[in-house]
Amino acid sequence: MPTLAIRIFLAGLLLAGLTGCDRAADRQAAPPAVTQKPTPSPTQGCTACHPFTLDTAHSFGCPGCHGGDPAATTAEAAHANLIELPAHPANMRAVCGRCHARETEAVAGSLHFTLAREVNSVRRAFGANQDLPSLLAIPVTEPPTTPLALADDMLRRRCLRCHPYYQGDPYPETEHGTGCAACHLDFGDTRLESHAFVRFPADDQCLHCHYGNTVGADYYGRFERDFSWEYRTPYRLDDVSPRPYGVEYHQLAPDVHQRAGMACIDCHDGGQLMDTAHGKATLSCAACHDWRPGRPLPAANLTVASDQLILITRRDGKRLPVPTLTDPAHRAYQDKATCVACHAQWSFNDHGQHLLRQDTDDYDPWTFLTVQGCYEVEASLENGLAGEEDGPPAMIDKLTGDARPGLWLKGYELRRWEEPLLCRDDAGRLTVCRPSLDLHLSFLNADQEVLFDAVTPVPGTRIIRPYTPHTTGKAGAFFRQRLQNFIQPGKKP
């Protein structure tokens, strides 16, 4: 029988709501890199079975990127030496790089590809004394023998579904391409919708990864519900998927920029998203809203008309006048608070994130918590409760495709969005923060032994960390009340 500690853990999750993970075990591991040169070839043989239309810039024949033999008369012969995912990071330099050498070289070191910030912040919290260059360097220790090894296993198998090496969960709006295709090919309803490459990705491409309670979903006013059945009302009776992103969401106020018609790429351009590991700085609020005539334009999609700064949206060319700062409060607080400290309408406050690796096949305690925001975990729970699971629980490594023992289950103590939390950033300014490292890791092995019980980050870890919520709106009449607890009495702000 499970120990008292595990029973308490499970009882806590039943009282709280829950969230999170990844793709079913049939996901393909990284394909081998290619070396052959593309040669123009007719596509009729391929499109007879794969009726995709290419864009003008890529209309040089399917074998140019995918290899294979379009003149073959059998599927087996046609697929000989096939490169299924030519844009995958293992292939993109050899395939996409023939025409896009500079871009593929730069993007390989970008933060979107390495996820170095996210990976290293978690690993430091559990005892790592040096940073890794990339998610690919996360060690594998099986079974985990230290809190850091347990965190590494969690990262590789539970967390890293949203990266260009993996195709994501097969929920309607979370599956995406790999490598270059993650952003530049349209996916929807768990399938490739078009083989025409897009220069300026639409926001739904971004949201294939930036969903749930992460920056991106908040731009559209979406706050993920808890996992428990009682917290996921109202229920849908029609055929529309209530869980396009794995878990239902509350619809809150979208960001004012989204309501004005701006897309993600209007602030986050290719230079920032596809540059080196540090990337280019994101377009700041003040760069646009505090711009004055005579200063350089802060972005390529900005222009000036009658001394008025105008933003031109990259996807549809809409011209949006950029309001300038006029309230005296901006000057009074500009060195003491970030813009979001006053202008964030709400933020993600998920407290007490518990993750349990369970190597036993005791699924009964999770009857009402089968929705986990993770397709692979949900399938294992549902099959296990139905008595249809073959063998002990296992999950795949999202970087290699290898299956290893254990199922990573997840839950929260509290999920709220009301008043944004405030803390100080590295420059000492007040800003919005969230408990992103409020993590508790446990491990129950196949012999029902509790090897780790709610292990928390090492002493000195900053649990509540600054971030920039994309929920901008008017500061309102009470913005000073947000700041008053941080302003020293008797001193001017």
VEXZATI-537492 format. One line per 10 residues: number of its first residue (from 1); their letters; for each residue x, y, z of C-alpha. Coordinates in steps of 0.2 Angstrom, whole numbers, plus 5000, padded with zeros to 4 digits. Last residue first. Example, Ala and Ser with C-alpha at 12.3 -4.5 7.8 and 13.67 -1.06 7.14 Angstrom:
BEGIN
2> sa> 5068:4995:5036 ~ 5062:4978:5039
# end
This chain:
BEGIN
493> pkkgpqifnq> 5038:5290:4974 ~ 5041:5304:4987 ~ 5047:5298:5004 ~ 5038:5299:5020 ~ 5033:5281:5020 ~ 5044:5270:5009 ~ 5035:5264:4993 ~ 5034:5245:4992 ~ 5017:5243:5001 ~ 5010:5258:4991
483> lrqrffagak> 5013:5251:4973 ~ 4997:5242:4970 ~ 4988:5255:4979 ~ 4996:5268:4967 ~ 4987:5259:4952 ~ 4970:5263:4959 ~ 4962:5274:4946 ~ 4965:5264:4931 ~ 4981:5257:4924 ~ 4973:5255:4907
473> gtthptypri> 4977:5238:4899 ~ 4991:5226:4896 ~ 4989:5207:4899 ~ 5005:5201:4891 ~ 5013:5197:4908 ~ 5031:5201:4909 ~ 5041:5191:4922 ~ 5049:5193:4938 ~ 5052:5177:4949 ~ 5044:5170:4965
463> irtgpvptva> 5054:5155:4970 ~ 5071:5164:4971 ~ 5082:5150:4976 ~ 5092:5153:4992 ~ 5089:5136:5000 ~ 5088:5122:4987 ~ 5071:5120:4978 ~ 5058:5109:4985 ~ 5058:5090:4987 ~ 5040:5084:4990
453> dflveqdanl> 5045:5066:4995 ~ 5059:5058:4986 ~ 5062:5039:4987 ~ 5045:5034:4993 ~ 5045:5015:4991 ~ 5030:5008:4982 ~ 5041:4994:4975 ~ 5039:5001:4957 ~ 5046:5018:4963 ~ 5037:5033:4971
443> fslhldlspr> 5046:5049:4967 ~ 5041:5066:4973 ~ 5045:5084:4967 ~ 5038:5100:4974 ~ 5040:5116:4963 ~ 5036:5134:4968 ~ 5049:5139:4954 ~ 5036:5149:4943 ~ 5029:5158:4958 ~ 5024:5174:4948
433> cvtlrgaddr> 5031:5191:4947 ~ 5025:5208:4941 ~ 5037:5223:4943 ~ 5044:5235:4955 ~ 5061:5241:4950 ~ 5077:5236:4959 ~ 5087:5233:4943 ~ 5087:5214:4945 ~ 5068:5215:4947 ~ 5058:5219:4962
423> cllpeewrrl> 5042:5210:4967 ~ 5023:5212:4964 ~ 5010:5199:4963 ~ 4996:5203:4951 ~ 4978:5204:4959 ~ 4966:5191:4953 ~ 4973:5177:4943 ~ 4972:5162:4954 ~ 4977:5143:4954 ~ 4981:5135:4971
413> eygklwlgpr> 4989:5119:4977 ~ 4993:5113:4960 ~ 4994:5096:4952 ~ 5005:5085:4941 ~ 5008:5067:4937 ~ 5024:5060:4929 ~ 5022:5042:4924 ~ 5037:5030:4927 ~ 5048:5018:4918 ~ 5057:5024:4902
403> adgtlkdima> 5052:5025:4884 ~ 5065:5032:4871 ~ 5059:5045:4859 ~ 5075:5054:4860 ~ 5071:5072:4865 ~ 5054:5070:4872 ~ 5059:5055:4882 ~ 5044:5043:4882 ~ 5033:5039:4897 ~ 5031:5023:4906
393> ppgdeegalg> 5018:5015:4917 ~ 5019:4996:4921 ~ 5013:4983:4908 ~ 5000:4984:4895 ~ 4986:4996:4901 ~ 4968:4990:4897 ~ 4961:4989:4914 ~ 4949:5003:4911 ~ 4958:5014:4925 ~ 4975:5010:4917
383> nelsaeveyc> 4969:5015:4899 ~ 4962:5031:4906 ~ 4977:5035:4916 ~ 4989:5030:4902 ~ 4980:5040:4889 ~ 4979:5056:4901 ~ 4998:5055:4904 ~ 5002:5054:4886 ~ 4990:5068:4881 ~ 4996:5080:4894
373> gqvtlftwpd> 4984:5094:4900 ~ 4981:5083:4915 ~ 4963:5077:4913 ~ 4963:5060:4922 ~ 4960:5069:4938 ~ 4944:5061:4944 ~ 4950:5043:4944 ~ 4967:5048:4950 ~ 4967:5038:4966 ~ 4963:5022:4956
363> yddtdqrllh> 4978:5022:4945 ~ 4989:5010:4955 ~ 5001:5004:4941 ~ 5017:5009:4950 ~ 5032:5019:4944 ~ 5024:5036:4950 ~ 5034:5052:4946 ~ 5025:5065:4956 ~ 5025:5084:4952 ~ 5017:5097:4963
353> qghdnfswqa> 5016:5115:4958 ~ 5012:5125:4974 ~ 5005:5141:4968 ~ 4999:5146:4951 ~ 4998:5165:4950 ~ 4997:5169:4931 ~ 4993:5188:4929 ~ 4979:5201:4928 ~ 4976:5218:4921 ~ 4995:5222:4919
343> hcavctakdq> 4996:5241:4917 ~ 5003:5246:4934 ~ 5018:5234:4937 ~ 5017:5231:4919 ~ 5026:5247:4914 ~ 5041:5243:4926 ~ 5042:5252:4942 ~ 5054:5264:4952 ~ 5064:5272:4938 ~ 5049:5277:4928
333> yarhapdtlt> 5038:5280:4943 ~ 5037:5299:4943 ~ 5039:5301:4925 ~ 5025:5289:4920 ~ 5014:5296:4934 ~ 5014:5313:4925 ~ 5002:5306:4912 ~ 5006:5310:4894 ~ 5015:5295:4887 ~ 5013:5293:4868
323> pvplrkgdrr> 4999:5283:4859 ~ 5006:5273:4844 ~ 4995:5276:4829 ~ 4990:5259:4820 ~ 4992:5256:4802 ~ 4986:5239:4796 ~ 4998:5230:4784 ~ 4990:5213:4786 ~ 5004:5202:4792 ~ 5017:5214:4798
313> tililqdsav> 5006:5227:4807 ~ 5012:5244:4802 ~ 5015:5254:4818 ~ 5014:5273:4817 ~ 5023:5286:4827 ~ 5015:5303:4825 ~ 5027:5318:4820 ~ 5015:5321:4805 ~ 5017:5303:4799 ~ 5031:5292:4806
303> tlnaaplprg> 5035:5274:4802 ~ 5037:5258:4812 ~ 5038:5240:4805 ~ 5057:5241:4806 ~ 5058:5244:4824 ~ 5064:5257:4837 ~ 5064:5272:4824 ~ 5079:5283:4828 ~ 5075:5299:4838 ~ 5071:5315:4829
293> prwdhcaacs> 5053:5316:4834 ~ 5050:5308:4851 ~ 5047:5290:4856 ~ 5040:5287:4874 ~ 5026:5275:4868 ~ 5037:5265:4856 ~ 5054:5263:4865 ~ 5045:5265:4881 ~ 5035:5248:4879 ~ 5051:5238:4874
283> ltakghatdm> 5054:5230:4858 ~ 5062:5213:4863 ~ 5081:5214:4864 ~ 5090:5204:4851 ~ 5094:5186:4854 ~ 5105:5179:4869 ~ 5107:5162:4861 ~ 5109:5169:4844 ~ 5095:5175:4833 ~ 5079:5167:4827
273> lqggdhcdic> 5066:5175:4839 ~ 5074:5192:4842 ~ 5079:5195:4824 ~ 5063:5187:4817 ~ 5052:5200:4826 ~ 5044:5199:4843 ~ 5034:5216:4843 ~ 5023:5214:4827 ~ 5027:5196:4828 ~ 5015:5192:4841
263> amgarqhvdp> 5000:5200:4831 ~ 4993:5217:4833 ~ 4975:5220:4829 ~ 4970:5233:4842 ~ 4962:5220:4853 ~ 4979:5211:4854 ~ 4988:5227:4859 ~ 4975:5229:4873 ~ 4979:5212:4880 ~ 4964:5201:4881
253> alqhyevgyp> 4952:5201:4897 ~ 4948:5184:4904 ~ 4941:5169:4896 ~ 4943:5154:4908 ~ 4952:5139:4900 ~ 4948:5121:4897 ~ 4963:5109:4897 ~ 4972:5100:4883 ~ 4974:5116:4872 ~ 4959:5113:4861
243> rpsvddlryp> 4950:5106:4876 ~ 4931:5110:4875 ~ 4932:5102:4857 ~ 4916:5108:4848 ~ 4905:5093:4845 ~ 4891:5099:4856 ~ 4887:5095:4874 ~ 4900:5106:4882 ~ 4903:5107:4901 ~ 4903:5123:4910
233> tryewsfdre> 4913:5118:4920 ~ 4931:5113:4922 ~ 4933:5115:4941 ~ 4922:5100:4946 ~ 4931:5088:4935 ~ 4948:5091:4943 ~ 4962:5098:4931 ~ 4961:5117:4936 ~ 4956:5129:4922 ~ 4969:5137:4911
223> frgyydagvt> 4968:5156:4910 ~ 4966:5164:4892 ~ 4965:5182:4889 ~ 4972:5182:4872 ~ 4988:5189:4876 ~ 4987:5178:4892 ~ 4989:5163:4881 ~ 5006:5170:4875 ~ 5015:5170:4891 ~ 5012:5153:4900
213> ngyhchlcqd> 4997:5147:4909 ~ 4991:5135:4896 ~ 4997:5140:4878 ~ 5013:5147:4871 ~ 5017:5131:4861 ~ 5004:5129:4848 ~ 5000:5147:4853 ~ 5014:5154:4842 ~ 5006:5146:4827 ~ 4989:5152:4832
203> dapfrvfahs> 4997:5170:4832 ~ 5000:5169:4813 ~ 5017:5166:4806 ~ 5025:5180:4795 ~ 5036:5172:4781 ~ 5024:5158:4778 ~ 5028:5141:4770 ~ 5015:5133:4759 ~ 5013:5115:4764 ~ 4996:5119:4771
193> elrtdgfdlh> 4985:5112:4785 ~ 4997:5100:4793 ~ 4987:5090:4806 ~ 4982:5090:4824 ~ 4967:5101:4822 ~ 4978:5115:4815 ~ 4996:5116:4808 ~ 5003:5130:4797 ~ 5021:5129:4792 ~ 5033:5142:4796
183> caacgtghet> 5034:5142:4815 ~ 5037:5124:4820 ~ 5042:5120:4802 ~ 5059:5128:4805 ~ 5063:5114:4817 ~ 5048:5103:4820 ~ 5030:5105:4815 ~ 5016:5108:4827 ~ 5003:5099:4838 ~ 4995:5110:4851
173> epypdgqyyp> 4979:5116:4844 ~ 4968:5101:4842 ~ 4976:5091:4855 ~ 4989:5079:4848 ~ 5003:5084:4860 ~ 5018:5092:4853 ~ 5029:5089:4838 ~ 5046:5087:4846 ~ 5063:5094:4842 ~ 5056:5112:4840
163> hcrlcrrrlm> 5051:5114:4858 ~ 5035:5113:4867 ~ 5034:5095:4873 ~ 5049:5098:4885 ~ 5040:5097:4902 ~ 5035:5079:4906 ~ 5049:5068:4899 ~ 5065:5078:4898 ~ 5061:5090:4911 ~ 5054:5078:4924
153> ddalalpttp> 5069:5067:4921 ~ 5081:5081:4924 ~ 5072:5086:4940 ~ 5074:5069:4946 ~ 5092:5069:4942 ~ 5094:5086:4952 ~ 5084:5079:4967 ~ 5097:5064:4967 ~ 5096:5046:4963 ~ 5085:5046:4948
143> petvpialls> 5083:5028:4941 ~ 5089:5030:4928 ~ 5100:5045:4926 ~ 5099:5055:4909 ~ 5108:5071:4908 ~ 5101:5087:4900 ~ 5113:5092:4886 ~ 5100:5092:4873 ~ 5091:5106:4882 ~ 5105:5118:4878
133> pldqnagfar> 5121:5126:4884 ~ 5120:5119:4901 ~ 5123:5130:4916 ~ 5134:5126:4931 ~ 5131:5122:4950 ~ 5115:5112:4948 ~ 5106:5110:4964 ~ 5088:5108:4962 ~ 5084:5127:4959 ~ 5099:5128:4947
123> rvsnveralt> 5091:5114:4936 ~ 5075:5123:4935 ~ 5082:5140:4930 ~ 5094:5131:4918 ~ 5081:5123:4908 ~ 5070:5138:4906 ~ 5085:5149:4902 ~ 5093:5137:4890 ~ 5077:5133:4880 ~ 5090:5129:4866
113> fhlsgavaet> 5079:5131:4851 ~ 5068:5145:4856 ~ 5083:5153:4865 ~ 5092:5154:4848 ~ 5108:5144:4845 ~ 5101:5134:4831 ~ 5092:5149:4824 ~ 5108:5158:4819 ~ 5115:5143:4808 ~ 5098:5140:4800
103> erahcrgcva> 5096:5158:4796 ~ 5113:5161:4789 ~ 5112:5145:4778 ~ 5094:5148:4771 ~ 5095:5141:4754 ~ 5106:5125:4757 ~ 5102:5128:4775 ~ 5084:5121:4774 ~ 5091:5104:4770 ~ 5108:5101:4778
93> rmnaphaple> 5106:5114:4791 ~ 5088:5109:4794 ~ 5091:5090:4796 ~ 5094:5087:4815 ~ 5084:5102:4819 ~ 5069:5095:4810 ~ 5065:5104:4794 ~ 5068:5089:4783 ~ 5055:5079:4794 ~ 5051:5063:4784
83> ilnahaaeat> 5067:5061:4775 ~ 5064:5046:4763 ~ 5079:5036:4759 ~ 5067:5023:4750 ~ 5049:5030:4752 ~ 5045:5028:4733 ~ 5051:5011:4733 ~ 5040:5005:4748 ~ 5025:5015:4741 ~ 5026:5006:4725
73> taapdgghcg> 5027:5013:4707 ~ 5043:5023:4709 ~ 5044:5040:4699 ~ 5043:5050:4715 ~ 5059:5042:4722 ~ 5063:5047:4740 ~ 5072:5063:4746 ~ 5061:5074:4757 ~ 5069:5092:4753 ~ 5072:5092:4735
63> pcgfshatdl> 5063:5076:4733 ~ 5046:5085:4734 ~ 5049:5096:4719 ~ 5056:5114:4716 ~ 5040:5123:4721 ~ 5048:5130:4737 ~ 5048:5149:4733 ~ 5031:5148:4724 ~ 5022:5140:4738 ~ 5019:5121:4738
53> tfphcatcgq> 5002:5113:4736 ~ 4999:5097:4746 ~ 4990:5082:4739 ~ 5000:5068:4747 ~ 4995:5052:4739 ~ 4995:5058:4720 ~ 5005:5072:4727 ~ 5021:5062:4728 ~ 5020:5054:4710 ~ 5015:5071:4703
43> tpsptpkqtv> 5030:5080:4711 ~ 5042:5082:4696 ~ 5060:5083:4701 ~ 5073:5097:4704 ~ 5089:5090:4713 ~ 5092:5091:4731 ~ 5110:5087:4737 ~ 5112:5072:4748 ~ 5119:5073:4766 ~ 5104:5071:4778
33> appaaqrdaa> 5104:5071:4797 ~ 5096:5056:4805 ~ 5078:5058:4811 ~ 5075:5064:4829 ~ 5064:5052:4838 ~ 5046:5049:4831 ~ 5032:5050:4843 ~ 5022:5034:4846 ~ 5023:5035:4865 ~ 5009:5048:4865
23> rdcgtlgall> 5014:5067:4867 ~ 5016:5078:4882 ~ 5012:5087:4898 ~ 5002:5100:4911 ~ 4988:5104:4925 ~ 4978:5101:4942 ~ 4964:5108:4953 ~ 4966:5107:4972 ~ 4956:5095:4984 ~ 4960:5079:4974
13> lgalfirial> 4978:5085:4973 ~ 4980:5086:4992 ~ 4972:5069:4994 ~ 4985:5062:4982 ~ 5000:5070:4992 ~ 4992:5064:5009 ~ 4991:5047:5002 ~ 5009:5048:4996 ~ 5015:5053:5013 ~ 5005:5040:5022
3> tpm> 5014:5026:5012 ~ 5006:5018:4997 ~ 5000:5000:5000
# end
